[in-house]
Amino acid sequence: MAERTPKPPGIAVVLLTLILLASLSCTPPPTRRTTPTQRSHPSPTSAATPPATPRPAAPFALGIEYGSPGLAALYAPLAIEWVKPWPAQARWGDVEPKPGQFEWKKVDRTVQEYQKAGFRRMNLCLTGAGSSCTPADPACFDRYAEYARRVVERYDGDGQDDMPGLRDPIHLYCLEAEFTGYWPYSAEDYIHLAQAVYPVIHRADPQAQVMLVAILVGDVFDGNPPAEEVTRRLNTPQPHIRKSVAEIRTLLDHPELFDVVDFHSLADYSEIPPTVAWLRAEMAQRGYDKPIWIGDAFSMSPLMGFGLETCETGQGRARTFYPATEETRCQAAELIQAYREKNHPKHGEAVAWVRAEAARGLVKKVVVAAGEGLAGINIGNMDDWNLPLTGLAAYQGMADVFLAMGSRKPRPAYHSLGMLVQSIRGFSAIERLAGLPEGVWAYRFTVRDHPVLVAWYDPGGIPWLGEPEPSLDVALPWAQASAQVTPIVTQEGQSSPQGQAALAEGGHLGLRLGRTPVFVETAP
């Protein structure tokens, strides 16, 4: 499969190679609406019910992606330790362009740049892309294993054959990027490769953590559907989006070949709790429990993808992703068109809408991932991608980046991520607050023995261009007499919005919540 450098996660790679060939379902023309459909957006299912008491938090890894060359200095002020470079940075075909000839300039340059900027932890991907030797060919397994051994040995920090100037060891590795079009072979092929490579990695670095090739089931849990709909989707093949569930289960049948389960969250944040619950149930059925990472996360839903983003349906037309629905596809299509076309009369409004939504979604994804007890998340994107037919997936960069012109301008998502890091860094416990009205998401972090709440209201659906934002008056438990309430940054030109003091009464804090997350902290 041809590879671009850089290239996006699996939705886009499969889309660009197969979209015009895909036979998408033909549905009746959608009803044109001027107001969003308020589809129920329930809290997580019972499998993901929040604990009644705070859960001690294992170290939670918050990373950003994808670490392209030239961007480390821009993101260094956020003081984030983890970064995931593009999978193409360490692909086999570049590291070993000819049999026995190893080239390290490309990988070393990325590692050195990000470590110098203060990123102490890194998630590197081992991928067979670019090599003339097919990763699924048993005749290539020994060469692939040697490629993997050399990469791991160079960055493990043990003093043997290390990269000159290595500041911090790298111990977390993907073994192939994603179980979609990125791996155009079978689950059995992957298992055979892992049987050859996994023990080699651990012999080279006993502290290494190998991530299972990333699972993508966004179509199954998109919008957090009820159990019967999940079952239907699991049993419905989606060859142009993901591998079959049977093949995914084949991977999960072999816990001896990975240390971490990785899944990619490329749609709305509401998919995270049911996806995690399903993965944990699958592991429990097999008698094991391993850490879960979200190795790749868009900050928000692309709204549409896998085809032309139009109001019309039919072959070659995009499918919708929650919170867009087939009933609101016309609004989604108009929004995407307005964003792309600078001369569109609603272009400025669309840009502001997307910037705000990306900031909201980024904070929600990180908070929900932490609340689900995940080991970590790599949140993106660090810059935009010049890709057609991917809905809003291409426009989720946290900064305007024009490297050739030396231009780097942070967007609202960048500043909101900085606020989140500053507020919850080093938290020791987390719980999702129970007993709140439907649609209210509220999490209590314990940070240096002080409570920090992150809360928002999401009744389902989404307000489109020109539509009013929903809100709800709620009472959140708060033991102190007062608090500082600060919304995240959602507007261009803002970097640190002013917080407001709020008084508690009877152990509760009255707030009007909307879709924009707010931080509730101890008053200064």
C-alpha positions in Angstrom: 0.0 0.0 0.0 1.4 3.4 -1.0 2.4 5.6 2.0 2.3 9.3 2.4 4.7 11.2 4.7 3.3 12.4 7.0 0.1 10.4 6.9 -3.0 10.4 9.2 -4.6 7.7 11.3 -6.6 4.8 9.8 -9.8 6.6 8.9 -8.0 8.8 6.4 -5.6 6.2 5.0 -8.4 3.8 4.2 -10.6 6.6 3.0 -8.1 7.9 0.5 -7.3 4.5 -1.0 -10.7 3.0 -1.1 -13.4 5.7 -1.0 -14.3 5.8 -4.6 -14.6 2.0 -4.7 -16.7 1.7 -1.6 -20.3 0.8 -1.9 -22.0 2.9 0.8 -25.5 2.3 1.8 -28.1 4.2 -0.1 -30.6 5.9 2.2 -33.5 8.2 1.4 -32.7 11.9 1.1 -32.3 13.4 4.6 -34.7 15.9 6.0 -33.3 19.4 6.0 -33.4 20.8 9.5 -32.5 24.1 10.9 -32.2 22.9 14.5 -30.2 19.9 15.8 -31.9 16.6 16.6 -31.5 16.2 20.3 -30.7 12.5 20.2 -30.3 10.9 23.6 -26.7 10.9 24.6 -26.7 8.7 27.7 -24.1 8.3 30.3 -21.9 5.3 30.0 -23.5 1.9 30.4 -23.4 0.0 33.7 -20.1 -1.6 32.7 -18.6 1.9 32.9 -20.6 3.3 35.9 -18.5 5.8 37.9 -17.2 4.5 41.2 -18.8 5.7 44.4 -15.5 6.7 45.9 -12.4 8.2 44.3 -10.2 5.6 42.6 -6.5 6.0 43.2 -4.9 6.9 39.9 -2.0 5.0 38.4 0.4 7.3 36.6 -1.6 8.7 33.7 0.4 9.5 30.5 -0.8 12.5 28.6 0.9 12.8 25.2 0.5 14.8 22.0 0.8 13.7 18.4 2.0 13.6 15.8 5.5 14.9 16.6 6.5 16.3 13.2 10.0 17.8 12.8 10.1 21.4 13.6 7.2 21.5 16.1 8.8 20.6 19.4 9.7 24.2 20.4 6.1 25.3 19.8 4.6 22.7 22.1 7.4 22.8 24.8 5.6 25.5 26.9 2.8 23.2 27.6 5.1 21.1 29.8 3.8 17.8 28.5 6.2 14.9 28.9 4.9 12.5 26.3 4.9 12.7 22.5 4.2 10.3 19.7 6.1 10.9 16.4 4.6 10.1 13.1 4.8 6.3 12.5 6.7 7.1 9.4 9.6 8.5 11.4 10.8 5.0 12.3 9.4 2.9 9.5 11.5 -0.1 8.4 12.0 1.1 4.9 13.8 4.2 6.1 15.7 2.7 9.0 17.0 -0.2 6.7 16.8 1.1 3.1 18.9 -1.8 2.0 19.5 -5.2 3.7 22.0 -4.7 6.4 22.3 -0.9 5.9 20.9 1.0 8.8 20.2 4.8 8.6 19.4 6.7 11.8 19.4 10.4 10.8 15.6 10.6 10.4 14.7 9.0 13.7 17.6 10.5 15.6 16.7 14.0 14.5 13.1 13.6 15.8 14.2 12.1 19.1 16.8 14.7 19.7 14.5 17.6 18.8 11.8 16.6 21.2 14.0 15.5 24.0 15.9 18.8 23.8 12.5 20.6 24.1 11.7 18.7 27.3 9.6 15.8 26.1 11.0 13.0 28.3 8.8 10.2 27.2 8.1 8.9 23.7 5.9 6.4 22.0 7.7 5.1 18.9 6.0 2.9 16.2 7.7 0.0 14.5 6.1 -0.5 11.1 7.1 -2.5 8.1 6.1 0.3 5.7 8.5 1.2 3.0 10.4 -2.1 3.0 10.7 -4.3 0.0 10.4 -7.2 2.5 6.7 -7.9 3.3 6.0 -7.9 7.0 3.5 -10.8 6.6 6.0 -13.0 4.8 7.6 -15.5 7.1 10.8 -15.2 5.1 11.0 -11.6 6.3 10.4 -12.2 10.0 14.0 -12.5 11.0 14.9 -9.3 9.2 11.9 -7.4 10.7 13.0 -8.7 14.2 16.5 -7.4 13.6 15.1 -4.0 12.5 13.0 -3.9 15.7 15.9 -5.0 17.9 18.2 -2.3 16.5 15.6 0.4 17.0 14.9 -0.7 20.6 18.6 -1.1 21.4 19.4 2.4 20.1 16.9 4.2 22.3 16.8 2.0 25.5 19.4 4.0 27.4 21.4 1.0 28.6 24.7 2.4 27.4 25.0 -0.2 24.7 24.7 1.0 21.1 22.7 3.9 22.2 22.0 7.0 20.1 24.7 9.6 20.8 23.2 12.3 23.1 20.2 10.2 24.2 18.7 12.1 27.2 15.9 9.7 28.2 15.2 6.1 27.3 12.3 5.1 25.1 10.4 2.0 26.3 6.9 2.2 24.7 6.6 0.8 21.2 3.7 0.2 18.8 4.1 -3.0 16.8 2.5 -1.8 13.6 0.4 1.3 13.5 -3.3 0.3 13.2 -5.4 -2.8 12.5 -7.0 -1.3 9.5 -5.6 -0.5 6.0 -2.3 0.2 7.8 -2.0 -3.6 8.2 -3.3 -5.0 4.8 -2.9 -8.6 6.0 -4.8 -10.9 8.3 -4.9 -11.3 12.1 -3.1 -14.6 11.8 -0.3 -12.9 9.8 0.1 -10.3 12.6 0.2 -13.0 15.3 3.0 -14.9 13.4 5.0 -11.6 13.1 4.5 -10.8 16.8 5.7 -14.3 17.7 8.9 -13.6 16.0 9.4 -10.0 17.1 7.9 -9.6 20.6 10.6 -11.8 22.4 13.4 -10.0 20.5 12.2 -6.6 21.7 12.1 -7.8 25.3 15.5 -9.4 25.1 16.9 -6.1 23.8 15.1 -4.1 26.5 13.5 -5.9 29.5 11.6 -2.7 30.4 10.0 -2.4 26.9 6.3 -2.2 26.7 4.9 -3.5 23.4 1.5 -2.1 22.3 -0.8 -4.4 20.3 -1.5 -3.1 16.9 -4.2 -0.4 17.5 -7.8 -1.5 17.4 -10.3 0.8 15.6 -14.0 0.1 16.4 -15.3 3.7 16.2 -18.2 2.7 14.0 -19.4 0.3 16.7 -19.4 2.7 19.6 -20.0 5.9 17.7 -22.4 8.0 19.8 -22.5 5.5 22.7 -25.4 3.4 21.4 -27.6 1.0 23.4 -26.5 -2.6 23.9 -28.7 -4.0 21.1 -27.3 -1.6 18.6 -23.7 -2.4 19.7 -24.4 -6.0 19.0 -25.9 -5.2 15.6 -22.9 -3.1 14.7 -20.4 -5.7 15.9 -22.0 -8.2 13.6 -22.1 -5.9 10.6 -18.9 -6.0 8.5 -17.3 -2.7 7.7 -14.4 -3.7 5.4 -13.7 -0.1 4.4 -13.4 1.2 8.0 -11.9 -1.6 10.1 -11.1 -5.3 10.3 -13.8 -7.7 11.4 -14.6 -8.2 15.1 -13.6 -11.9 14.7 -10.1 -10.8 13.6 -9.9 -8.3 16.5 -10.8 -11.1 18.9 -8.1 -13.3 17.3 -5.5 -10.6 18.3 -6.9 -10.4 21.8 -6.6 -14.2 22.1 -2.8 -13.8 22.4 -1.9 -11.7 25.5 1.5 -13.3 25.5 2.4 -11.2 22.5 1.7 -7.7 23.9 1.9 -5.6 27.1 -0.6 -2.9 26.3 -3.9 -2.8 24.5 -4.1 0.2 22.1 -7.2 1.6 20.5 -7.7 4.7 18.4 -10.4 7.2 19.2 -11.1 9.2 16.0 -14.7 10.2 16.7 -16.7 11.8 19.5 -15.4 11.5 23.1 -18.6 9.6 24.1 -17.3 6.5 22.4 -14.5 6.1 25.0 -16.5 4.6 28.0 -18.3 1.9 26.0 -15.1 1.0 24.0 -13.1 0.6 27.2 -15.9 -1.4 28.8 -16.0 -3.8 25.8 -12.2 -4.2 25.7 -12.1 -5.0 29.4 -14.9 -7.5 29.0 -13.1 -9.2 26.2 -9.9 -9.4 28.2 -11.8 -10.7 31.3 -13.3 -13.5 29.1 -9.8 -14.5 28.3 -8.6 -14.4 31.9 -6.3 -11.3 31.8 -6.2 -7.6 32.3 -3.7 -5.3 30.6 -3.3 -1.5 30.5 -5.2 0.3 27.8 -3.9 3.3 25.9 -5.6 5.5 23.4 -2.6 5.7 21.1 -4.2 8.1 18.7 -7.0 10.5 19.3 -8.7 13.2 17.2 -9.8 16.0 19.5 -13.3 15.9 18.0 -15.5 14.0 15.6 -14.8 14.6 11.9 -18.7 14.7 11.5 -18.4 13.2 8.0 -16.0 10.9 6.2 -15.5 8.1 3.7 -16.8 10.1 0.7 -17.9 13.4 -0.6 -19.3 15.5 2.2 -22.6 16.5 0.6 -26.2 16.8 1.7 -27.1 14.0 -0.8 -26.6 10.4 0.0 -25.7 7.4 -2.1 -22.6 5.7 -3.5 -19.4 7.7 -3.1 -21.1 10.1 -0.5 -19.7 10.5 3.0 -21.2 8.7 6.0 -21.9 10.7 9.2 -20.2 10.4 12.5 -21.8 11.4 15.8 -22.8 14.0 16.8 -23.8 14.5 13.1 -26.5 12.1 12.0 -28.2 11.3 8.7 -30.9 13.7 9.8 -28.4 16.6 10.2 -26.0 15.7 7.4 -27.0 18.8 5.5 -25.9 21.0 8.4 -22.6 19.1 8.7 -22.0 19.3 4.9 -22.7 23.1 5.0 -20.3 23.6 7.9 -17.5 21.7 6.2 -18.0 23.6 3.0 -18.0 26.9 4.8 -14.8 26.1 6.6 -13.0 25.1 3.5 -14.1 27.9 1.2 -12.5 31.2 2.3 -15.0 33.2 0.2 -18.0 31.4 1.7 -20.3 34.0 3.5 -20.1 31.8 6.7 -16.4 31.0 6.5 -15.5 33.1 9.6 -18.3 31.6 11.6 -17.4 28.1 10.6 -13.7 28.6 11.5 -14.7 29.9 15.0 -17.1 27.0 15.4 -14.5 24.4 14.6 -11.8 26.0 16.7 -14.1 26.1 19.7 -15.4 22.5 19.2 -11.8 21.2 18.9 -10.9 22.8 22.2 -14.0 21.4 23.9 -13.4 17.9 22.5 -9.8 17.8 23.4 -10.4 18.5 27.0 -13.3 16.1 27.2 -11.3 13.2 25.6 -8.4 13.6 28.0 -10.6 13.9 31.1 -12.8 10.9 30.1 -9.8 8.8 29.3 -8.3 9.5 32.7 -11.7 8.9 34.3 -11.9 5.5 32.7 -8.6 4.5 34.3 -6.6 4.3 31.1 -2.8 4.2 31.1 -2.5 7.1 28.7 -3.7 9.0 25.7 -2.0 10.6 22.7 -4.2 13.6 21.8 -3.9 15.4 18.4 -3.4 17.0 16.2 -0.3 19.2 16.4 -1.0 20.7 12.9 -3.5 20.5 10.1 -3.3 17.9 7.3 -3.8 18.8 3.7 -6.3 16.0 2.9 -9.6 16.0 1.0 -12.7 14.0 1.8 -12.0 13.5 5.5 -14.6 15.9 7.0 -13.1 17.9 9.8 -10.4 15.4 10.6 -7.9 17.4 8.5 -8.5 20.7 10.4 -7.9 19.7 14.1 -4.4 21.1 14.5 -3.8 22.8 17.8 -1.9 25.5 16.0 -1.7 27.3 12.6 1.6 26.0 11.3 3.4 27.3 8.2 6.9 25.9 8.6 8.2 27.3 5.4 7.2 30.8 6.5 8.2 30.4 10.1 4.6 30.9 11.2 3.3 29.1 14.3 0.1 30.5 15.9 -1.6 28.6 18.8 -5.3 28.0 18.5 -7.8 27.7 21.4 -7.2 23.9 21.7 -3.5 24.6 22.4 -4.3 27.0 25.3 -7.1 24.7 26.7 -4.7 21.8 26.7 -2.2 24.0 28.7 -5.0 24.8 31.2 -5.8 21.2 31.6 -2.2 20.2 32.2 -1.7 22.9 34.7 -4.9 22.0 36.6 -4.6 18.2 36.8 -0.9 17.4 36.6 0.1 14.7 39.0 -3.4 13.9 40.2 -3.6 11.1 42.7 -7.2 10.1 42.4 -10.2 10.6 40.1 -13.9 9.9 40.1 -16.8 10.6 38.0 -19.5 12.3 40.1 -22.7 10.2 40.3 -26.3 11.3 40.9 -26.2 14.3 38.6 -28.8 15.1 35.9 -28.6 13.3 32.6 -26.2 14.8 30.2 -23.9 16.2 33.0 -20.4 15.0 32.9 -18.4 16.0 36.0 -15.1 14.5 37.3 -13.3 15.2 40.5 -9.5 15.0 40.5 -7.4 15.0 43.6 -4.4 17.2 43.0 -1.9 17.7 45.8 -4.7 17.0 48.3 -7.0 19.6 46.7 -10.1 18.9 44.7 -10.3 20.0 41.0 -13.6 19.5 39.2 -13.9 19.4 35.4 -17.5 19.6 34.3 -19.8 20.2 31.2 -23.3 19.6 30.0 -24.0 17.5 26.9 -27.6 16.7 26.2 -26.8 15.0 22.9 -26.7 16.3 19.3 -24.8 19.5 18.6 -25.8 23.1 17.8 -24.9 24.0 14.2 -24.0 27.3 12.8 -26.2 30.0 14.2 -28.0 27.8 16.7 -28.1 28.5 20.5 -25.9 26.6 22.9 -27.7 24.4 25.5 -27.2 24.9 29.2 -28.4 23.5 32.5 -28.3 24.8 36.1 -26.7 22.1 38.3 -25.5 21.8 41.9 -22.1 20.1 42.2 -20.8 18.8 45.5 -18.1 21.2 46.9 -17.0 21.1 50.5 -15.3 24.4 50.6 -16.9 27.8 51.1 -16.0 29.2 47.7 -14.3 28.2 44.4 -12.7 29.6 41.3 -14.6 28.7 38.1 -12.8 29.0 34.8 -14.0 28.0 31.4 -11.5 26.6 28.8 -10.4 28.7 25.9 -12.7 28.5 22.9 -12.1 31.8 21.1 -9.2 33.0 18.9 -7.1 35.6 20.6 -7.7 34.2 24.1 -4.9 32.5 26.0 -6.1 32.4 29.6 -9.8 33.3 30.3 -10.6 35.1 33.5 -12.0 32.8 36.2 -14.8 33.9 38.5 -15.4 33.4 42.1 -18.4 31.3 43.2 -19.9 30.7 46.7 -21.0 27.3 47.8 -24.0 26.7 49.9 -24.9 23.6 51.9 -21.9 21.7 50.5 -22.9 22.4 46.9 -21.8 24.8 44.2 -24.5 26.1 41.9 -23.4 26.5 38.3 -24.9 26.9 34.9 -23.1 24.3 32.7 -22.9 24.3 28.9 -21.0 22.2 26.4 -17.8 24.1 27.2 -15.9 22.4 30.1 -15.1 24.5 33.2 -12.5 24.0 35.8 -13.6 24.3 39.4 -10.7 24.9 41.8 -9.9 26.1 45.2 -10.4 29.9 45.4 -7.1 31.8 45.6 
